[in-house]
Amino acid sequence: MKNEIKVMAIGGARENGKNMYAVDINGGIYILDCGLKYPENELLGIDVVIPDFSWLEENKDRIVGVFLTHGHADSIGAISYFLSKFDVPVFGSEMTIELAKINVSDSEEVKHFDDFHVVSDRSEIDFEDIKVTFFKTTHSIPGSLGIALHTSDGIIVYTGDFKFDQTAAPIYQTNYSALTQLGDEGVLALLDDSSNAENPNPSASEKKIAEYVYDTFNYQNSRIIVAGVASNILRMQQVFNAAARTGRRVYLTGHDLERIVKTAMGLNTLKLPEDDLLIGSLDELKKMAPDKVVIIQTGKMGEPIKAIQRMANKEQSDINIEPGDLVFITTTPSTAMETTVAKTRDMVYRADGEVKMISDEMNSSGDASQADLQLLMNLLHPKYIIPVQGEYRLLEANAQLAKEIGYTDDQIVIPAKGDVISISEDDIHLGKGVDLADTMIDGIGIGDIGNIVLRDRKVLSEDGIFVAVVTIDRKKKRIVSTPKLTSRGFVYVKANKDLMKDAAGIIEKTVTNNLEHKEFDWSNLKQDVREDLSDYLYKQTKRRPVILPVIMEVNQHHKRSKKKQKAAEKN
């Protein structure tokens, strides 16, 4: 029997993070990962961005389950939002599921969800005509698994984040024999990690990175503030080990970091080299000598760079950067974050601190290099390749690597968000896609911030706001008092008196014209004020602030009548 197989990129295609892919096999939908991404600078005020679930909501009865590859935010960060709309089972390794539970526990709506299922690389799950298996991969967090969907036409393989490291500790080691076995069984399509596909250099082994962390600690005589991702358990272990070897103790900032560390320790995937390694309180930290301290800063929601900026600006309530501190950045920022990181470094130096980054001296990425990707393809021998996880240039780089080892354009599809890829034994092609947007989270708001709001925020950040308050007497068709004008972030009012005076005159003229010559309509009046004022301000300043006309109405004749009536009553 021929299978009907379709793959859709709901997120994670032509973008960094927000990984989520739907594989539709004979009507059953298998969700691979459910991640979020942190906003770039133009998304002003947005906390995080999650996938658009609208197509899944239309097909919710066909969803079989969610299969998670690992416990980082780009793979599990949106799970609580997803489960608020869908009641389906969630599968992942023990570490991944524990981190997913932490994610869900923070949401009042789904904190009682309990349909989690722990799997391992030995698990096999049968769903009628489909079998799901898993294989161990190497990443910066234990319990990372690739996912294989077995059909009668071949296997669909999704790697999640991975790299090859021959020196990896046993709990991080890739199961090469499992990859070889999948290749022998026959892989129909490979969805592989493109996050590091432009990098021709092999990733540094974690053994070398561990020694680099130790050397950094050993030759530093002041406080060390480690900026990293809370769920990067491997890096946490390296920091713990280096601290113990150099006679330092570790202070954890933030409740989220403490929960993740305790979870990893409870699963025996993170170990304390010394029983008293962790500093118990802020008071204890302040009493210790600077050269005996390591502070781990992961920031709110796992975003350490912004937290370091606040520390440099003395905006943190507990710990800030002091002269002589070393800020040791152990995460590898994406290309989109390079400008932000450069500004952060400058801020740290202004605070009389120093900065060191692992990524400046070695390729410390947890994702596959070019050689890793080609080795993976040669182990699996997939018929078709679908590069995922990365911006377009990274997906294209992955496709070029495939062509170097013999694949043709007919065997490779680079997806965009919402694309539907149809796959059979004989063909792979793009079918009719669906329109998917980003869902933006701002505070408690989910998806209530759209392009119009973001556009207004951008204008406010660039050109400011101009408020015009006018009081009118509609019956007498006149303005009661001179318009009152207020500006924030546009011009300095005291230095631009002529501009403000002329703007008030334009408002008076526009309002009078509406009162005398047009059929009165509140919305038309405000729109005319907005347009005329915007044209004038642009001609004078070449800027377009957000203009807020506030029109108030009074009836003076009615007020005088009431006063006369009260006076008559007294008499």
URMOTA-V732679 format. One record per backbone hydrogen bond with DSSP energy under -1.0 kcal/mol. NH is the residue of the N-H (numbers start at 1). CO is the residue of the C=O. If there is no record, write none. Layout:
nh=NH co=CO
nh=NH co=CO
//
This chain:
nh=6 co=24
nh=7 co=421
nh=8 co=22
nh=9 co=419
nh=10 co=20
nh=11 co=20
nh=14 co=390
nh=18 co=36
nh=19 co=74
nh=20 co=11
nh=21 co=32
nh=22 co=8
nh=23 co=30
nh=24 co=6
nh=25 co=28
nh=26 co=4
nh=28 co=25
nh=29 co=62
nh=30 co=23
nh=31 co=65
nh=32 co=21
nh=33 co=67
nh=34 co=75
nh=35 co=19
nh=36 co=73
nh=37 co=49
nh=43 co=40
nh=44 co=42
nh=46 co=43
nh=47 co=441
nh=48 co=441
nh=49 co=37
nh=50 co=439
nh=57 co=53
nh=58 co=54
nh=62 co=59
nh=63 co=60
nh=64 co=29
nh=66 co=89
nh=67 co=31
nh=68 co=91
nh=75 co=72
nh=76 co=72
nh=77 co=73
nh=78 co=34
nh=79 co=76
nh=82 co=78
nh=83 co=79
nh=85 co=82
nh=86 co=82
nh=90 co=115
nh=91 co=66
nh=92 co=117
nh=97 co=93
nh=98 co=94
nh=99 co=95
nh=100 co=96
nh=101 co=97
nh=102 co=98
nh=103 co=99
nh=104 co=100
nh=105 co=101
nh=107 co=104
nh=111 co=107
nh=113 co=110
nh=117 co=90
nh=119 co=92
nh=123 co=120
nh=125 co=132
nh=127 co=130
nh=130 co=127
nh=131 co=150
nh=132 co=125
nh=133 co=148
nh=135 co=146
nh=137 co=144
nh=145 co=69
nh=146 co=135
nh=147 co=158
nh=148 co=133
nh=149 co=156
nh=150 co=131
nh=151 co=154
nh=154 co=151
nh=155 co=186
nh=156 co=149
nh=157 co=189
nh=158 co=147
nh=159 co=191
nh=163 co=138
nh=168 co=165
nh=172 co=169
nh=175 co=136
nh=176 co=174
nh=179 co=175
nh=180 co=176
nh=181 co=177
nh=182 co=178
nh=183 co=179
nh=184 co=180
nh=185 co=181
nh=186 co=182
nh=188 co=155
nh=189 co=155
nh=190 co=384
nh=191 co=157
nh=194 co=388
nh=197 co=194
nh=199 co=196
nh=204 co=363
nh=209 co=205
nh=210 co=206
nh=211 co=207
nh=212 co=208
nh=213 co=209
nh=214 co=210
nh=215 co=211
nh=216 co=212
nh=217 co=213
nh=218 co=214
nh=219 co=215
nh=220 co=217
nh=224 co=293
nh=225 co=326
nh=226 co=295
nh=227 co=328
nh=228 co=297
nh=232 co=229
nh=233 co=231
nh=234 co=140
nh=236 co=232
nh=237 co=233
nh=238 co=234
nh=239 co=235
nh=240 co=236
nh=241 co=237
nh=242 co=238
nh=243 co=239
nh=244 co=240
nh=245 co=241
nh=246 co=242
nh=247 co=244
nh=248 co=243
nh=249 co=292
nh=250 co=277
nh=251 co=294
nh=253 co=296
nh=258 co=254
nh=259 co=255
nh=260 co=256
nh=261 co=257
nh=262 co=258
nh=263 co=259
nh=264 co=260
nh=265 co=261
nh=266 co=262
nh=267 co=263
nh=268 co=265
nh=269 co=264
nh=270 co=264
nh=277 co=274
nh=279 co=250
nh=285 co=281
nh=286 co=282
nh=288 co=285
nh=292 co=289
nh=293 co=290
nh=294 co=249
nh=295 co=224
nh=296 co=251
nh=297 co=226
nh=302 co=299
nh=303 co=300
nh=308 co=304
nh=309 co=305
nh=310 co=306
nh=311 co=307
nh=312 co=308
nh=313 co=309
nh=314 co=311
nh=315 co=310
nh=321 co=311
nh=324 co=352
nh=325 co=322
nh=326 co=223
nh=327 co=354
nh=328 co=225
nh=329 co=356
nh=330 co=227
nh=337 co=334
nh=338 co=335
nh=341 co=337
nh=342 co=338
nh=343 co=339
nh=344 co=340
nh=345 co=341
nh=346 co=342
nh=347 co=343
nh=348 co=344
nh=349 co=345
nh=350 co=346
nh=351 co=347
nh=352 co=349
nh=353 co=348
nh=354 co=325
nh=356 co=327
nh=358 co=329
nh=360 co=357
nh=361 co=358
nh=362 co=358
nh=364 co=362
nh=368 co=162
nh=370 co=199
nh=373 co=369
nh=374 co=370
nh=375 co=371
nh=376 co=372
nh=377 co=373
nh=378 co=374
nh=379 co=375
nh=380 co=376
nh=381 co=377
nh=383 co=187
nh=384 co=188
nh=385 co=411
nh=386 co=190
nh=388 co=192
nh=389 co=12
nh=395 co=391
nh=396 co=392
nh=397 co=393
nh=398 co=394
nh=399 co=395
nh=400 co=396
nh=401 co=397
nh=402 co=398
nh=403 co=399
nh=404 co=400
nh=406 co=403
nh=407 co=402
nh=411 co=408
nh=412 co=409
nh=413 co=385
nh=418 co=9
nh=419 co=416
nh=421 co=7
nh=422 co=429
nh=423 co=5
nh=424 co=427
nh=429 co=422
nh=431 co=420
nh=434 co=418
nh=439 co=50
nh=441 co=48
nh=442 co=445
nh=445 co=442
nh=447 co=440
nh=454 co=450
nh=455 co=451
nh=456 co=452
nh=457 co=453
nh=458 co=454
nh=459 co=455
nh=460 co=456
nh=461 co=457
nh=462 co=458
nh=463 co=459
nh=465 co=488
nh=466 co=546
nh=467 co=486
nh=468 co=548
nh=469 co=484
nh=470 co=550
nh=472 co=552
nh=473 co=478
nh=478 co=473
nh=480 co=471
nh=484 co=469
nh=486 co=467
nh=488 co=465
nh=496 co=493
nh=500 co=496
nh=501 co=497
nh=502 co=498
nh=503 co=499
nh=504 co=500
nh=505 co=501
nh=506 co=502
nh=507 co=503
nh=508 co=504
nh=509 co=505
nh=510 co=506
nh=511 co=507
nh=512 co=508
nh=513 co=509
nh=514 co=510
nh=515 co=511
nh=516 co=512
nh=517 co=513
nh=518 co=514
nh=525 co=521
nh=526 co=522
nh=527 co=523
nh=528 co=524
nh=529 co=525
nh=530 co=526
nh=531 co=527
nh=532 co=528
nh=533 co=529
nh=534 co=530
nh=535 co=531
nh=536 co=532
nh=537 co=533
nh=538 co=534
nh=539 co=535
nh=540 co=536
nh=541 co=537
nh=542 co=538
nh=546 co=464
nh=548 co=466
nh=550 co=468
nh=552 co=470
nh=554 co=472
nh=559 co=555
nh=560 co=556
nh=561 co=557
nh=562 co=558
nh=563 co=559
nh=564 co=560
nh=565 co=561
nh=566 co=562
nh=567 co=563
nh=568 co=564
nh=569 co=565
nh=570 co=566
nh=571 co=567
//
